[in-house]
Every structure is written in C-alpha cells, then in structure tokens.
Amino acid sequence: MNVYQSGGTNTTQIGYTNKNHQLNTGHKNASGTDHRQVVYRMLCLNIHCGHFYGANGTDVFQRKCPACQGGTDGIAF
Ligand SMILES: [Zn+2]
C-alpha cells in the first residue's frame, strides 16, 4: 500500500491537528521506533515552516515541530 492511511484512534486520523498546530497526514505502514507503532507523517502548519517529519503514533497528540518548536528530531516516514 503506497497511500497514506488513518490509524485507529482519534489522534491518528488524517486531518487531526494537535495543540502545537502539527497536522497528522497519515501513515504507510512503516515501522516506528516505539513498540508496535507505525510512523505518521506530520506537517507543521506554522507560517513559514511547513516542515514534514515522521512521528510514532503514540507521540502525535503532543508532538512539536523539530524545525521551529524545538521538538525532537523526526523519524523516517
Ligand atoms: Zn515547524
């Protein structure tokens, strides 16, 4: 499957945006770095940023942008 898909929880749905303005754009079944997690592609919605990076499903709800908010480095997605 080469199409980005939603996960099974509220925060892993495509279109979910967390309090830090980080948008979940879905996963392609790539393995994350946390136990039994897949990698979600996150997009930073802050003006002048637009950074894409990978995050474990468990981190989506609290993730900060590694480019403009001092969040930890993204993982491969
Ligand atoms: Zn950013």
PDB file of the backbone (N, CA, C, O) and the ligand in Angstrom, with CONECT records:
HET     ZN  A 101       1
ATOM      1  N   MET A   1       0.856  -1.209   0.000  1.00  0.00           N
ATOM      2  CA  MET A   1       0.000   0.000   0.000  1.00  0.00           C
ATOM      3  C   MET A   1       0.877   1.238   0.000  1.00  0.00           C
ATOM      4  O   MET A   1       1.729   1.403   0.873  1.00  0.00           O
ATOM      5  N   ASN A   2       0.672   2.093  -0.961  1.00  0.00           N
ATOM      6  CA  ASN A   2       1.516   3.281  -1.062  1.00  0.00           C
ATOM      7  C   ASN A   2       0.720   4.559  -0.855  1.00  0.00           C
ATOM      8  O   ASN A   2       1.133   5.636  -1.285  1.00  0.00           O
ATOM      9  N   VAL A   3      -0.406   4.432  -0.204  1.00  0.00           N
ATOM     10  CA  VAL A   3      -1.264   5.585   0.055  1.00  0.00           C
ATOM     11  C   VAL A   3      -1.280   5.841   1.560  1.00  0.00           C
ATOM     12  O   VAL A   3      -1.339   4.900   2.352  1.00  0.00           O
ATOM     13  N   TYR A   4      -1.229   7.090   1.946  1.00  0.00           N
ATOM     14  CA  TYR A   4      -1.280   7.401   3.376  1.00  0.00           C
ATOM     15  C   TYR A   4      -2.671   7.101   3.933  1.00  0.00           C
ATOM     16  O   TYR A   4      -3.690   7.455   3.340  1.00  0.00           O
ATOM     17  N   GLN A   5      -2.680   6.435   5.092  1.00  0.00           N
ATOM     18  CA  GLN A   5      -3.930   5.991   5.702  1.00  0.00           C
ATOM     19  C   GLN A   5      -4.051   6.538   7.125  1.00  0.00           C
ATOM     20  O   GLN A   5      -3.057   6.909   7.751  1.00  0.00           O
ATOM     21  N   SER A   6      -5.281   6.579   7.618  1.00  0.00           N
ATOM     22  CA  SER A   6      -5.520   6.932   9.012  1.00  0.00           C
ATOM     23  C   SER A   6      -5.266   5.727   9.907  1.00  0.00           C
ATOM     24  O   SER A   6      -5.312   4.581   9.461  1.00  0.00           O
ATOM     25  N   GLY A   7      -4.996   6.008  11.182  1.00  0.00           N
ATOM     26  CA  GLY A   7      -4.893   4.953  12.180  1.00  0.00           C
ATOM     27  C   GLY A   7      -6.237   4.724  12.849  1.00  0.00           C
ATOM     28  O   GLY A   7      -7.267   5.184  12.357  1.00  0.00           O
ATOM     29  N   GLY A   8      -6.229   4.013  13.971  1.00  0.00           N
ATOM     30  CA  GLY A   8      -7.462   3.597  14.603  1.00  0.00           C
ATOM     31  C   GLY A   8      -7.918   4.438  15.785  1.00  0.00           C
ATOM     32  O   GLY A   8      -8.919   4.110  16.421  1.00  0.00           O
ATOM     33  N   THR A   9      -7.211   5.507  16.091  1.00  0.00           N
ATOM     34  CA  THR A   9      -7.593   6.352  17.228  1.00  0.00           C
ATOM     35  C   THR A   9      -7.839   7.779  16.742  1.00  0.00           C
ATOM     36  O   THR A   9      -7.509   8.125  15.607  1.00  0.00           O
ATOM     37  N   ASN A  10      -8.418   8.594  17.609  1.00  0.00           N
ATOM     38  CA  ASN A  10      -8.721   9.985  17.227  1.00  0.00           C
ATOM     39  C   ASN A  10      -7.483  10.729  16.742  1.00  0.00           C
ATOM     40  O   ASN A  10      -7.523  11.412  15.719  1.00  0.00           O
ATOM     41  N   THR A  11      -6.391  10.594  17.477  1.00  0.00           N
ATOM     42  CA  THR A  11      -5.203  11.402  17.156  1.00  0.00           C
ATOM     43  C   THR A  11      -4.453  10.873  15.952  1.00  0.00           C
ATOM     44  O   THR A  11      -3.579  11.558  15.421  1.00  0.00           O
ATOM     45  N   THR A  12      -4.780   9.655  15.504  1.00  0.00           N
ATOM     46  CA  THR A  12      -4.069   9.111  14.351  1.00  0.00           C
ATOM     47  C   THR A  12      -4.891   9.191  13.061  1.00  0.00           C
ATOM     48  O   THR A  12      -4.530   8.596  12.046  1.00  0.00           O
ATOM     49  N   GLN A  13      -5.991   9.930  13.116  1.00  0.00           N
ATOM     50  CA  GLN A  13      -6.760  10.166  11.890  1.00  0.00           C
ATOM     51  C   GLN A  13      -6.058  11.200  11.012  1.00  0.00           C
ATOM     52  O   GLN A  13      -5.488  12.168  11.517  1.00  0.00           O
ATOM     53  N   ILE A  14      -6.103  10.992   9.708  1.00  0.00           N
ATOM     54  CA  ILE A  14      -5.638  12.023   8.792  1.00  0.00           C
ATOM     55  C   ILE A  14      -6.491  13.270   9.033  1.00  0.00           C
ATOM     56  O   ILE A  14      -7.720  13.197   9.047  1.00  0.00           O
ATOM     57  N   GLY A  15      -5.838  14.395   9.218  1.00  0.00           N
ATOM     58  CA  GLY A  15      -6.562  15.632   9.472  1.00  0.00           C
ATOM     59  C   GLY A  15      -6.561  16.045  10.932  1.00  0.00           C
ATOM     60  O   GLY A  15      -6.947  17.167  11.257  1.00  0.00           O
ATOM     61  N   TYR A  16      -6.131  15.151  11.819  1.00  0.00           N
ATOM     62  CA  TYR A  16      -6.030  15.526  13.226  1.00  0.00           C
ATOM     63  C   TYR A  16      -4.900  16.551  13.392  1.00  0.00           C
ATOM     64  O   TYR A  16      -3.800  16.354  12.877  1.00  0.00           O
ATOM     65  N   THR A  17      -5.173  17.627  14.101  1.00  0.00           N
ATOM     66  CA  THR A  17      -4.154  18.638  14.382  1.00  0.00           C
ATOM     67  C   THR A  17      -4.011  18.763  15.891  1.00  0.00           C
ATOM     68  O   THR A  17      -5.008  18.932  16.592  1.00  0.00           O
ATOM     69  N   ASN A  18      -2.801  18.684  16.395  1.00  0.00           N
ATOM     70  CA  ASN A  18      -2.629  18.779  17.841  1.00  0.00           C
ATOM     71  C   ASN A  18      -2.509  20.240  18.296  1.00  0.00           C
ATOM     72  O   ASN A  18      -2.546  21.160  17.479  1.00  0.00           O
ATOM     73  N   LYS A  19      -2.364  20.435  19.608  1.00  0.00           N
ATOM     74  CA  LYS A  19      -2.372  21.780  20.177  1.00  0.00           C
ATOM     75  C   LYS A  19      -1.185  22.621  19.714  1.00  0.00           C
ATOM     76  O   LYS A  19      -1.198  23.844  19.857  1.00  0.00           O
ATOM     77  N   ASN A  20      -0.159  21.971  19.161  1.00  0.00           N
ATOM     78  CA  ASN A  20       1.023  22.688  18.656  1.00  0.00           C
ATOM     79  C   ASN A  20       0.924  22.984  17.162  1.00  0.00           C
ATOM     80  O   ASN A  20       1.909  23.378  16.538  1.00  0.00           O
ATOM     81  N   HIS A  21      -0.261  22.794  16.592  1.00  0.00           N
ATOM     82  CA  HIS A  21      -0.513  23.052  15.174  1.00  0.00           C
ATOM     83  C   HIS A  21       0.258  22.098  14.269  1.00  0.00           C
ATOM     84  O   HIS A  21       0.751  22.475  13.206  1.00  0.00           O
ATOM     85  N   GLN A  22       0.345  20.856  14.725  1.00  0.00           N
ATOM     86  CA  GLN A  22       1.002  19.823  13.930  1.00  0.00           C
ATOM     87  C   GLN A  22      -0.083  18.908  13.352  1.00  0.00           C
ATOM     88  O   GLN A  22      -0.862  18.310  14.094  1.00  0.00           O
ATOM     89  N   LEU A  23      -0.120  18.810  12.037  1.00  0.00           N
ATOM     90  CA  LEU A  23      -1.163  18.072  11.327  1.00  0.00           C
ATOM     91  C   LEU A  23      -0.713  16.645  11.016  1.00  0.00           C
ATOM     92  O   LEU A  23       0.374  16.429  10.480  1.00  0.00           O
ATOM     93  N   ASN A  24      -1.549  15.690  11.354  1.00  0.00           N
ATOM     94  CA  ASN A  24      -1.287  14.299  11.002  1.00  0.00           C
ATOM     95  C   ASN A  24      -1.741  14.074   9.560  1.00  0.00           C
ATOM     96  O   ASN A  24      -2.902  14.317   9.229  1.00  0.00           O
ATOM     97  N   THR A  25      -0.832  13.612   8.706  1.00  0.00           N
ATOM     98  CA  THR A  25      -1.193  13.361   7.308  1.00  0.00           C
ATOM     99  C   THR A  25      -1.208  11.868   6.991  1.00  0.00           C
ATOM    100  O   THR A  25      -1.269  11.487   5.822  1.00  0.00           O
ATOM    101  N   GLY A  26      -1.154  11.010   8.031  1.00  0.00           N
ATOM    102  CA  GLY A  26      -1.340   9.581   7.813  1.00  0.00           C
ATOM    103  C   GLY A  26      -0.054   8.770   7.802  1.00  0.00           C
ATOM    104  O   GLY A  26       1.049   9.306   7.916  1.00  0.00           O
ATOM    105  N   HIS A  27      -0.231   7.463   7.661  1.00  0.00           N
ATOM    106  CA  HIS A  27       0.913   6.536   7.669  1.00  0.00           C
ATOM    107  C   HIS A  27       0.839   5.598   6.474  1.00  0.00           C
ATOM    108  O   HIS A  27      -0.214   5.440   5.857  1.00  0.00           O
ATOM    109  N   LYS A  28       1.979   4.973   6.154  1.00  0.00           N
ATOM    110  CA  LYS A  28       2.043   3.975   5.081  1.00  0.00           C
ATOM    111  C   LYS A  28       2.560   2.641   5.608  1.00  0.00           C
ATOM    112  O   LYS A  28       3.240   1.903   4.896  1.00  0.00           O
ATOM    113  N   ASN A  29       2.231   2.342   6.860  1.00  0.00           N
ATOM    114  CA  ASN A  29       2.629   1.083   7.491  1.00  0.00           C
ATOM    115  C   ASN A  29       4.131   0.943   7.719  1.00  0.00           C
ATOM    116  O   ASN A  29       4.612  -0.166   7.952  1.00  0.00           O
ATOM    117  N   ALA A  30       4.874   2.032   7.657  1.00  0.00           N
ATOM    118  CA  ALA A  30       6.295   1.962   8.010  1.00  0.00           C
ATOM    119  C   ALA A  30       6.410   1.823   9.528  1.00  0.00           C
ATOM    120  O   ALA A  30       5.666   2.460  10.274  1.00  0.00           O
ATOM    121  N   SER A  31       7.333   0.999   9.973  1.00  0.00           N
ATOM    122  CA  SER A  31       7.505   0.773  11.407  1.00  0.00           C
ATOM    123  C   SER A  31       8.116   1.990  12.087  1.00  0.00           C
ATOM    124  O   SER A  31       9.048   2.612  11.576  1.00  0.00           O
ATOM    125  N   GLY A  32       7.562   2.315  13.259  1.00  0.00           N
ATOM    126  CA  GLY A  32       8.107   3.397  14.055  1.00  0.00           C
ATOM    127  C   GLY A  32       9.213   2.905  14.959  1.00  0.00           C
ATOM    128  O   GLY A  32       9.683   1.774  14.834  1.00  0.00           O
ATOM    129  N   THR A  33       9.624   3.764  15.869  1.00  0.00           N
ATOM    130  CA  THR A  33      10.704   3.421  16.799  1.00  0.00           C
ATOM    131  C   THR A  33      10.154   3.043  18.167  1.00  0.00           C
ATOM    132  O   THR A  33      10.921   2.670  19.054  1.00  0.00           O
ATOM    133  N   ASP A  34       8.844   3.132  18.354  1.00  0.00           N
ATOM    134  CA  ASP A  34       8.205   2.706  19.589  1.00  0.00           C
ATOM    135  C   ASP A  34       7.600   1.322  19.353  1.00  0.00           C
ATOM    136  O   ASP A  34       7.323   0.943  18.215  1.00  0.00           O
ATOM    137  N   HIS A  35       7.400   0.580  20.429  1.00  0.00           N
ATOM    138  CA  HIS A  35       6.842  -0.768  20.345  1.00  0.00           C
ATOM    139  C   HIS A  35       5.529  -0.784  19.551  1.00  0.00           C
ATOM    140  O   HIS A  35       4.575  -0.093  19.910  1.00  0.00           O
ATOM    141  N   ARG A  36       5.485  -1.561  18.491  1.00  0.00           N
ATOM    142  CA  ARG A  36       4.284  -1.796  17.673  1.00  0.00           C
ATOM    143  C   ARG A  36       3.660  -0.522  17.113  1.00  0.00           C
ATOM    144  O   ARG A  36       2.449  -0.461  16.901  1.00  0.00           O
ATOM    145  N   GLN A  37       4.481   0.486  16.878  1.00  0.00           N
ATOM    146  CA  GLN A  37       3.964   1.727  16.308  1.00  0.00           C
ATOM    147  C   GLN A  37       4.297   1.821  14.831  1.00  0.00           C
ATOM    148  O   GLN A  37       5.313   1.299  14.373  1.00  0.00           O
ATOM    149  N   VAL A  38       3.423   2.498  14.092  1.00  0.00           N
ATOM    150  CA  VAL A  38       3.768   2.876  12.736  1.00  0.00           C
ATOM    151  C   VAL A  38       4.108   4.366  12.745  1.00  0.00           C
ATOM    152  O   VAL A  38       3.794   5.093  13.687  1.00  0.00           O
ATOM    153  N   VAL A  39       4.762   4.793  11.662  1.00  0.00           N
ATOM    154  CA  VAL A  39       5.195   6.177  11.564  1.00  0.00           C
ATOM    155  C   VAL A  39       4.134   7.019  10.874  1.00  0.00           C
ATOM    156  O   VAL A  39       3.677   6.681   9.782  1.00  0.00           O
ATOM    157  N   TYR A  40       3.751   8.090  11.497  1.00  0.00           N
ATOM    158  CA  TYR A  40       2.835   9.037  10.881  1.00  0.00           C
ATOM    159  C   TYR A  40       3.618  10.203  10.307  1.00  0.00           C
ATOM    160  O   TYR A  40       4.580  10.680  10.908  1.00  0.00           O
ATOM    161  N   ARG A  41       3.189  10.658   9.127  1.00  0.00           N
ATOM    162  CA  ARG A  41       3.827  11.825   8.519  1.00  0.00           C
ATOM    163  C   ARG A  41       3.131  13.063   9.063  1.00  0.00           C
ATOM    164  O   ARG A  41       1.929  13.246   8.873  1.00  0.00           O
ATOM    165  N   MET A  42       3.877  13.891   9.723  1.00  0.00           N
ATOM    166  CA  MET A  42       3.354  15.105  10.325  1.00  0.00           C
ATOM    167  C   MET A  42       3.760  16.309   9.491  1.00  0.00           C
ATOM    168  O   MET A  42       4.848  16.355   8.916  1.00  0.00           O
ATOM    169  N   LEU A  43       2.860  17.279   9.440  1.00  0.00           N
ATOM    170  CA  LEU A  43       3.144  18.531   8.740  1.00  0.00           C
ATOM    171  C   LEU A  43       2.965  19.672   9.728  1.00  0.00           C
ATOM    172  O   LEU A  43       1.938  19.770  10.399  1.00  0.00           O
ATOM    173  N   CYS A  44       3.967  20.529   9.812  1.00  0.00           N
ATOM    174  CA  CYS A  44       3.876  21.711  10.667  1.00  0.00           C
ATOM    175  C   CYS A  44       3.089  22.794   9.944  1.00  0.00           C
ATOM    176  O   CYS A  44       3.423  23.183   8.824  1.00  0.00           O
ATOM    177  N   LEU A  45       2.032  23.277  10.607  1.00  0.00           N
ATOM    178  CA  LEU A  45       1.160  24.276   9.980  1.00  0.00           C
ATOM    179  C   LEU A  45       1.563  25.707  10.315  1.00  0.00           C
ATOM    180  O   LEU A  45       0.902  26.652   9.884  1.00  0.00           O
ATOM    181  N   ASN A  46       2.628  25.875  11.070  1.00  0.00           N
ATOM    182  CA  ASN A  46       3.031  27.237  11.413  1.00  0.00           C
ATOM    183  C   ASN A  46       3.510  27.980  10.172  1.00  0.00           C
ATOM    184  O   ASN A  46       4.184  27.424   9.305  1.00  0.00           O
ATOM    185  N   ILE A  47       3.141  29.240  10.120  1.00  0.00           N
ATOM    186  CA  ILE A  47       3.503  30.080   8.982  1.00  0.00           C
ATOM    187  C   ILE A  47       5.015  30.083   8.803  1.00  0.00           C
ATOM    188  O   ILE A  47       5.773  30.175   9.768  1.00  0.00           O
ATOM    189  N   HIS A  48       5.436  29.980   7.542  1.00  0.00           N
ATOM    190  CA  HIS A  48       6.854  29.997   7.157  1.00  0.00           C
ATOM    191  C   HIS A  48       7.580  28.711   7.527  1.00  0.00           C
ATOM    192  O   HIS A  48       8.802  28.645   7.390  1.00  0.00           O
ATOM    193  N   CYS A  49       6.879  27.700   7.986  1.00  0.00           N
ATOM    194  CA  CYS A  49       7.577  26.445   8.295  1.00  0.00           C
ATOM    195  C   CYS A  49       7.206  25.380   7.275  1.00  0.00           C
ATOM    196  O   CYS A  49       7.934  25.193   6.300  1.00  0.00           O
ATOM    197  N   GLY A  50       6.081  24.667   7.473  1.00  0.00           N
ATOM    198  CA  GLY A  50       5.673  23.639   6.513  1.00  0.00           C
ATOM    199  C   GLY A  50       6.566  22.421   6.496  1.00  0.00           C
ATOM    200  O   GLY A  50       6.671  21.740   5.476  1.00  0.00           O
ATOM    201  N   HIS A  51       7.209  22.140   7.612  1.00  0.00           N
ATOM    202  CA  HIS A  51       8.129  21.006   7.713  1.00  0.00           C
ATOM    203  C   HIS A  51       7.364  19.687   7.801  1.00  0.00           C
ATOM    204  O   HIS A  51       6.412  19.565   8.572  1.00  0.00           O
ATOM    205  N   PHE A  52       7.785  18.695   7.002  1.00  0.00           N
ATOM    206  CA  PHE A  52       7.267  17.332   7.100  1.00  0.00           C
ATOM    207  C   PHE A  52       8.255  16.483   7.895  1.00  0.00           C
ATOM    208  O   PHE A  52       9.466  16.595   7.701  1.00  0.00           O
ATOM    209  N   TYR A  53       7.751  15.643   8.779  1.00  0.00           N
ATOM    210  CA  TYR A  53       8.618  14.745   9.538  1.00  0.00           C
ATOM    211  C   TYR A  53       7.794  13.564  10.035  1.00  0.00           C
ATOM    212  O   TYR A  53       6.564  13.607  10.014  1.00  0.00           O
ATOM    213  N   GLY A  54       8.466  12.522  10.479  1.00  0.00           N
ATOM    214  CA  GLY A  54       7.782  11.334  10.958  1.00  0.00           C
ATOM    215  C   GLY A  54       7.695  11.302  12.473  1.00  0.00           C
ATOM    216  O   GLY A  54       8.595  11.765  13.173  1.00  0.00           O
ATOM    217  N   ALA A  55       6.577  10.739  12.976  1.00  0.00           N
ATOM    218  CA  ALA A  55       6.378  10.601  14.416  1.00  0.00           C
ATOM    219  C   ALA A  55       5.670   9.282  14.710  1.00  0.00           C
ATOM    220  O   ALA A  55       4.822   8.843  13.933  1.00  0.00           O
ATOM    221  N   ASN A  56       6.014   8.659  15.815  1.00  0.00           N
ATOM    222  CA  ASN A  56       5.273   7.482  16.268  1.00  0.00           C
ATOM    223  C   ASN A  56       3.828   7.851  16.579  1.00  0.00           C
ATOM    224  O   ASN A  56       3.540   8.969  17.006  1.00  0.00           O
ATOM    225  N   GLY A  57       2.927   6.903  16.361  1.00  0.00           N
ATOM    226  CA  GLY A  57       1.518   7.150  16.631  1.00  0.00           C
ATOM    227  C   GLY A  57       1.255   7.624  18.050  1.00  0.00           C
ATOM    228  O   GLY A  57       0.376   8.454  18.285  1.00  0.00           O
ATOM    229  N   THR A  58       2.024   7.093  18.996  1.00  0.00           N
ATOM    230  CA  THR A  58       1.841   7.454  20.398  1.00  0.00           C
ATOM    231  C   THR A  58       2.259   8.885  20.693  1.00  0.00           C
ATOM    232  O   THR A  58       1.885   9.438  21.727  1.00  0.00           O
ATOM    233  N   ASP A  59       3.034   9.494  19.796  1.00  0.00           N
ATOM    234  CA  ASP A  59       3.553  10.851  20.030  1.00  0.00           C
ATOM    235  C   ASP A  59       2.761  11.934  19.320  1.00  0.00           C
ATOM    236  O   ASP A  59       2.949  13.120  19.591  1.00  0.00           O
ATOM    237  N   VAL A  60       1.869  11.534  18.407  1.00  0.00           N
ATOM    238  CA  VAL A  60       1.201  12.510  17.546  1.00  0.00           C
ATOM    239  C   VAL A  60       0.515  13.622  18.345  1.00  0.00           C
ATOM    240  O   VAL A  60       0.603  14.798  17.993  1.00  0.00           O
ATOM    241  N   PHE A  61      -0.169  13.232  19.425  1.00  0.00           N
ATOM    242  CA  PHE A  61      -1.001  14.211  20.148  1.00  0.00           C
ATOM    243  C   PHE A  61      -0.195  15.322  20.805  1.00  0.00           C
ATOM    244  O   PHE A  61      -0.727  16.400  21.069  1.00  0.00           O
ATOM    245  N   GLN A  62       1.091  15.067  21.074  1.00  0.00           N
ATOM    246  CA  GLN A  62       1.892  16.049  21.807  1.00  0.00           C
ATOM    247  C   GLN A  62       3.115  16.529  21.026  1.00  0.00           C
ATOM    248  O   GLN A  62       3.946  17.270  21.552  1.00  0.00           O
ATOM    249  N   ARG A  63       3.216  16.104  19.776  1.00  0.00           N
ATOM    250  CA  ARG A  63       4.446  16.356  19.024  1.00  0.00           C
ATOM    251  C   ARG A  63       4.648  17.841  18.768  1.00  0.00           C
ATOM    252  O   ARG A  63       3.704  18.578  18.484  1.00  0.00           O
ATOM    253  N   LYS A  64       5.916  18.262  18.876  1.00  0.00           N
ATOM    254  CA  LYS A  64       6.309  19.620  18.491  1.00  0.00           C
ATOM    255  C   LYS A  64       7.189  19.527  17.265  1.00  0.00           C
ATOM    256  O   LYS A  64       7.898  18.541  17.064  1.00  0.00           O
ATOM    257  N   CYS A  65       7.136  20.567  16.446  1.00  0.00           N
ATOM    258  CA  CYS A  65       7.912  20.586  15.212  1.00  0.00           C
ATOM    259  C   CYS A  65       9.413  20.631  15.515  1.00  0.00           C
ATOM    260  O   CYS A  65       9.863  21.473  16.292  1.00  0.00           O
ATOM    261  N   PRO A  66      10.195  19.720  14.897  1.00  0.00           N
ATOM    262  CA  PRO A  66      11.640  19.746  15.112  1.00  0.00           C
ATOM    263  C   PRO A  66      12.296  20.958  14.458  1.00  0.00           C
ATOM    264  O   PRO A  66      13.402  21.344  14.838  1.00  0.00           O
ATOM    265  N   ALA A  67      11.630  21.553  13.490  1.00  0.00           N
ATOM    266  CA  ALA A  67      12.240  22.679  12.762  1.00  0.00           C
ATOM    267  C   ALA A  67      12.003  24.018  13.442  1.00  0.00           C
ATOM    268  O   ALA A  67      12.888  24.873  13.424  1.00  0.00           O
ATOM    269  N   CYS A  68      10.830  24.226  14.043  1.00  0.00           N
ATOM    270  CA  CYS A  68      10.532  25.569  14.547  1.00  0.00           C
ATOM    271  C   CYS A  68      10.046  25.612  15.987  1.00  0.00           C
ATOM    272  O   CYS A  68       9.831  26.698  16.525  1.00  0.00           O
ATOM    273  N   GLN A  69       9.864  24.444  16.635  1.00  0.00           N
ATOM    274  CA  GLN A  69       9.368  24.457  18.020  1.00  0.00           C
ATOM    275  C   GLN A  69      10.310  23.735  18.973  1.00  0.00           C
ATOM    276  O   GLN A  69       9.959  23.529  20.134  1.00  0.00           O
ATOM    277  N   GLY A  70      11.473  23.353  18.523  1.00  0.00           N
ATOM    278  CA  GLY A  70      12.429  22.665  19.389  1.00  0.00           C
ATOM    279  C   GLY A  70      12.052  21.245  19.712  1.00  0.00           C
ATOM    280  O   GLY A  70      12.557  20.684  20.685  1.00  0.00           O
ATOM    281  N   GLY A  71      11.174  20.640  18.924  1.00  0.00           N
ATOM    282  CA  GLY A  71      10.813  19.240  19.137  1.00  0.00           C
ATOM    283  C   GLY A  71      11.976  18.323  18.795  1.00  0.00           C
ATOM    284  O   GLY A  71      12.928  18.720  18.122  1.00  0.00           O
ATOM    285  N   THR A  72      11.876  17.073  19.278  1.00  0.00           N
ATOM    286  CA  THR A  72      12.942  16.114  18.952  1.00  0.00           C
ATOM    287  C   THR A  72      12.930  15.830  17.454  1.00  0.00           C
ATOM    288  O   THR A  72      11.921  16.042  16.782  1.00  0.00           O
ATOM    289  N   ASP A  73      14.045  15.355  16.943  1.00  0.00           N
ATOM    290  CA  ASP A  73      14.162  15.091  15.511  1.00  0.00           C
ATOM    291  C   ASP A  73      13.088  14.106  15.054  1.00  0.00           C
ATOM    292  O   ASP A  73      12.721  13.184  15.781  1.00  0.00           O
ATOM    293  N   GLY A  74      12.597  14.317  13.844  1.00  0.00           N
ATOM    294  CA  GLY A  74      11.636  13.393  13.276  1.00  0.00           C
ATOM    295  C   GLY A  74      12.288  12.079  12.922  1.00  0.00           C
ATOM    296  O   GLY A  74      13.511  11.985  12.823  1.00  0.00           O
ATOM    297  N   ILE A  75      11.458  11.054  12.728  1.00  0.00           N
ATOM    298  CA  ILE A  75      11.951   9.749  12.293  1.00  0.00           C
ATOM    299  C   ILE A  75      11.533   9.537  10.841  1.00  0.00           C
ATOM    300  O   ILE A  75      10.645  10.224  10.335  1.00  0.00           O
ATOM    301  N   ALA A  76      12.181   8.582  10.176  1.00  0.00           N
ATOM    302  CA  ALA A  76      11.897   8.336   8.764  1.00  0.00           C
ATOM    303  C   ALA A  76      10.433   7.925   8.585  1.00  0.00           C
ATOM    304  O   ALA A  76       9.896   7.169   9.393  1.00  0.00           O
ATOM    305  N   PHE A  77       9.795   8.421   7.532  1.00  0.00           N
ATOM    306  CA  PHE A  77       8.381   8.055   7.303  1.00  0.00           C
ATOM    307  C   PHE A  77       8.165   7.476   5.923  1.00  0.00           C
ATOM    308  O   PHE A  77       7.040   7.120   5.572  1.00  0.00           O
TER     309      PHE A  77
HETATM  310 ZN    ZN A 101       7.543  23.984  12.174  1.00  0.00          ZN2+
END
